[in-house]
Amino acid sequence: MIKREMYLAKIRDSYDSELIKIIVGVRRSGKSVLMMQIIEELKEKGIDNEHIIYINFEDYDYTDYTKPKEFNEFVKNKIKDKKKYYLFFDEIQEVEDFEKVINSFRATMNVSIFITGSNSKVLSGDLATHLAGRYIKIQIMPFTFSEYLELQNNQKSNKDEAFLEYLEWGGMPQIYNSTSIQERKMYLRDLYNTVILKDIVERNSIKDVNLLNRVIQFMMENIGGVISANSITKFLKSDNITTSVDTILNYIGYINNSMIANKVSRYNIRGKSVMTLLEKYYVVDLGLLQLKSTPIEKKLGGRLENIVYNELLARGYDVYIGKIDNGEIDFVVDDFGDRFYIQVADYLSSEDVVGREFGAYKNVADNFPKYVLTMDKINYSRDGIIHRNIVDWLLDK
């Protein structure tokens, strides 16, 4: 087990705060482990076990407490004095009307609350309404490349070879428990089926699971490309599958909520506004591409984009696609008002490619930092635009 310091650092100062700490992420990305690491740090500070209450709502032992009344009574019965209690609720979305109970705990008891969820809707509806300004959200991702190397005890002497393995298998925490390709694929298949069943099919009462899988497969095939309900509907029609645009829109929303893929909106750089059309999607972990029913063309550029996007999310940035007059910039990255831009390519293999990647910034007149990330070892920085090797950038703290 490695210590996920990039997330602990964001939340550590709020351990005793009344702010509710909400940790979201796709299943098996390490949310429960992060909770355990927080609990260990609390114990190191002198908090005793009696004042730490942990419930995993996917544990069968707690099935009786997934109703709001029973949940409320169970926790209150464990509160024995007026000292601060630390409440940890794992996979809180399994509890009916959990929002009201959580808000009641916050308002009436001396507690610090930590919750996790495997569905982005954890922060929708009543919870967001009741807790406006009273929570912090941490989105946890599968292992970044630097965490993957730490997991391997940095024994991979050739970082480029290690990166190729990471590019192939992704960073789900348990994937590297085995070196067997078959076992790795079985693990990823089980993860995929669990997400599909629990976070999409059951939660949204989907009957046509085959159609759902086809939509997901299409999105995996087109990572980093513009995806719309119309384009998916037309693709399915060419394969003799008839469905409506509204159905596909709903399915895309369910997939996004499950956090198996992340939607990236466009940002009009000139108009300084977020656009709601022509969004892109990136898979939460590249290992899932191993599961497509037909072989995926290994488009290196798209996979590198996906890794950069996931890295930016893990670092806590807000990320958009940049819209300019005659094209786009891969990523516009917001850091609490500060900004930088990133172009991603596989190799700067010709002057035409160099011109295209660096030329994307031609009509961006501001002075925010501008980067081009590629697999090249030679530094091609020019005209104030910084070129970095992508492996070096991923390992740059």
Long-range contacts (C-beta under 8 A, 24 or more apart in sequence): 1-33, 2-147, 2-150, 2-151, 3-37, 4-30, 4-33, 4-34, 4-37, 4-140, 4-147, 6-144, 6-314, 6-315, 6-316, 7-34, 7-138, 7-140, 8-34, 8-37, 8-38, 8-41, 10-136, 10-138, 10-316, 11-38, 11-136, 11-138, 12-41, 14-136, 15-41, 15-42, 15-45, 15-86, 15-112, 16-84, 16-112, 17-112, 18-106, 18-112, 18-134, 19-134, 19-135, 19-136, 20-102, 20-106, 20-113, 20-114, 20-115, 20-131, 20-134, 20-135, 20-136, 21-112, 21-113, 21-114, 21-115, 21-135, 21-136, 21-138, 22-115, 22-116, 22-117, 22-122, 22-123, 22-135, 22-136, 22-137, 22-138, 23-114, 23-115, 23-116, 23-117, 23-137, 23-138, 23-140, 24-116, 24-117, 24-118, 24-119, 24-120, 24-122, 24-123, 24-137, 24-138, 24-139, 24-140, 24-259, 25-116, 25-118, 25-139, 25-140, 25-141, 25-259, 26-118, 26-142, 26-195, 26-258, 26-259, 26-260, 26-284, 26-285, 27-118, 27-191, 27-194, 27-195, 27-198, 27-199, 28-172, 28-173, 28-174, 28-191, 28-194, 29-140, 29-141, 29-142, 29-172, 29-173, 29-284, 29-285, 30-140, 30-142, 30-143, 30-173, 31-90, 31-116, 31-118, 31-140, 32-56, 32-90, 32-116, 33-173, 34-116, 34-140, 35-88, 35-90, 35-114, 35-116, 38-88, 38-114, 39-86, 39-88, 42-86, 47-86, 50-80, 51-83, 51-84, 51-85, 51-86, 52-85, 52-86, 52-88, 53-78, 53-85, 53-86, 53-87, 53-88, 54-88, 54-90, 55-88, 55-89, 55-90, 56-90, 56-91, 57-89, 57-90, 57-91, 57-92, 57-94, 57-95, 58-90, 58-91, 58-94, 65-95, 66-94, 66-95, 66-96, 67-95, 67-96, 68-95, 68-96, 68-97, 68-98, 68-100, 68-101, 71-95, 71-98, 71-101, 72-101, 72-104, 75-105, 76-109, 79-109, 82-110, 83-110, 84-110, 84-111, 84-112, 85-109, 85-110, 85-111, 85-112, 86-111, 86-112, 86-114, 87-111, 87-112, 87-113, 87-114, 88-114, 88-115, 89-113, 89-114, 89-115, 89-116, 90-115, 90-116, 91-116, 91-117, 91-118, 92-116, 92-117, 92-122, 93-117, 93-118, 93-119, 93-121, 93-122, 97-126, 98-127, 99-125, 99-126, 99-127, 99-130, 100-126, 100-130, 102-127, 102-131, 103-127, 103-130, 103-131, 106-131, 106-134, 118-195, 118-198, 118-199, 118-258, 118-259, 119-199, 119-203, 119-257, 119-258, 119-259, 120-256, 120-257, 120-258, 120-259, 121-257, 139-313, 141-171, 141-284, 141-310, 141-313, 141-314, 142-170, 142-171, 142-172, 142-173, 142-284, 142-285, 142-287, 142-310, 143-171, 143-172, 143-173, 144-171, 144-310, 144-311, 144-314, 144-394, 145-171, 145-307, 145-311, 145-391, 145-394, 145-395, 146-394, 146-395, 146-397, 147-171, 148-176, 149-395, 151-176, 152-176, 159-391, 159-395, 160-391, 163-391, 163-394, 166-286, 166-307, 167-286, 167-303, 167-304, 167-307, 168-286, 168-287, 168-290, 169-286, 169-287, 169-290, 170-285, 170-286, 170-287, 170-288, 171-285, 171-287, 172-285, 172-287, 175-287, 184-287, 184-290, 185-290, 185-291, 188-287, 188-288, 188-290, 188-291, 189-291, 191-288, 192-260, 192-288, 192-291, 195-258, 195-260, 196-258, 199-257, 199-258, 199-259, 199-260, 200-254, 200-255, 200-257, 200-258, 203-254, 204-250, 204-254, 206-251, 206-254, 211-236, 211-241, 211-243, 211-247, 211-251, 212-251, 212-254, 212-255, 213-293, 214-239, 214-241, 215-248, 215-251, 215-252, 215-255, 216-255, 216-260, 216-261, 217-292, 217-293, 219-252, 219-255, 219-261, 219-281, 219-283, 220-283, 220-288, 220-289, 220-292, 220-296, 221-292, 221-296, 221-297, 222-281, 223-281, 223-282, 223-283, 223-289, 223-302, 223-303, 223-305, 223-306, 224-280, 224-282, 224-299, 224-301, 224-302, 224-305, 224-306, 225-280, 225-302, 226-278, 226-279, 226-280, 227-252, 227-279, 227-280, 227-281, 228-278, 256-281, 259-284, 260-284, 260-288, 262-309, 262-313, 264-309, 264-319, 264-320, 264-321, 265-320, 265-321, 266-320, 266-321, 266-322, 266-323, 266-328, 267-320, 267-321, 267-322, 267-323, 267-332, 268-323, 269-322, 269-323, 269-324, 269-329, 269-332, 269-364, 270-324, 270-325, 274-320, 275-323, 279-321, 280-321, 282-306, 282-309, 282-310, 284-310, 285-310, 300-346, 300-375, 301-344, 301-345, 301-346, 304-344, 304-345, 304-346, 304-373, 304-375, 304-390, 305-330, 305-344, 307-390, 307-394, 308-342, 308-344, 308-373, 308-390, 311-394, 312-342, 322-364, 324-360, 324-363, 324-364, 325-363, 326-363, 327-360, 328-360, 329-360, 329-361, 329-364, 338-368, 339-366, 339-368, 340-368, 340-369, 340-370, 340-371, 341-368, 341-369, 341-370, 341-371, 342-371, 342-372, 342-373, 343-370, 343-371, 343-372, 343-373, 344-372, 344-373, 344-374, 344-390, 345-372, 345-373, 345-374, 346-374, 346-375, 347-374, 347-375, 347-376, 348-372, 348-374, 348-376, 348-380, 348-387, 354-380, 358-382, 358-383, 358-385, 361-385
